[in-house]
Amino acid sequence: MDDKNTILCRCEDLTREAILDCIKAGYCTIDEIKRVTRAGMGPCQGRTCRMLIAQELSSYYGIPMEEVLMTTFRPPTKPISMGVLADAYEEGGAEE
């Protein structure tokens, strides 16, 4: 398989080429790339692709990985079922 077709974000089916195109277009943080491509917004919530995208940013801009800004995390960071939310709602004594 050729390098540009390597999948970096499996959830959103984004290739390395798509991520590099964003970087070349001027997007310089994972959050910016996330907003444009949905990378990191699938079921894994970026657990798989976040570091791969960070590596591409680090390589392209010639900066250490420690200097790449990580994404903003918003709860819930792990997928939860609707049943759990419904149970929590009922236990809280919600008024109808």
Buried (B, 14 or more C-beta within 10 A) or exposed (E): EEEEEEBBBEBBEBBBBBBBBBBEEEBBBBBBBBBEBBBBBBEBBBEBBBBBBBEBBBEEEEEEEEEBEEBEEEEEEEEEEEEEEEEEEEEEEEEE
